[in-house]
Amino acid sequence: MTEHQTSTRPAPPHSDAGEPNVTIRAFSFLQPAFKKQGLSPNECMVPIRPDDTVTTLLERIGVDPELVEGCFINRLVESMDTVLKPGDRIALIPPGTPGPYRYLLGIRGKKKGDDEKAATCSSWS
């Protein structure tokens, strides 16, 4: 794969006409970071640029990607480096999600003492 991962996920059910947008929902401890930027954590529509990923989009709107542990795009667990498509629906999960839910959701996070990037998502494979 290239620098940015291309997903085989299905296209979103519908996209709004006009400017290419995605819809983002932030859960739990991520909500204050969205509110601080003047964005609704419950659901906000954000314009995207070509080759935007979850990481680049968060950086552009002023939310630290390191605050995100898991991401879902159109209800599928995806990498933070997945290129976004117009109409995608993104859900962001913060660190601190309890263990059983992490397993069920398919997210894996940084272990204590690990120097790897904290925000990692994996797909069911």
URVENVEN-V382544 format. One record per backbone hydrogen bond with DSSP energy under -0.5 kcal/mol. CO is the residue of the C=O (numbers start at 1). NH is the residue of the N-H. Records with the same first field share a line. If there is no record, write none. Layout:
CO->NH + NH
This chain:
4->2
5->7 + 83
20->48
21->87
22->46
23->90
24->44
25->92
27->30
28->31
30->34
31->35
32->36
33->37
34->37 + 39
35->38
41->26
44->24 + 46
46->22
49->52
52->84
53->57
54->58
55->59
56->60
57->61
58->62 + 63
59->62
62->64
64->67
65->68
67->95
69->120
70->93
71->78
72->74 + 91
73->76
76->73
78->71
79->82
80->54 + 55
81->5
82->54
85->88
88->23 + 90
89->74
90->25
91->72
92->27
93->69 + 70
94->97
98->101 + 102
99->103
100->104
101->105
102->106 + 107
106->122
111->114
118->110 + 120
120->108
123->125
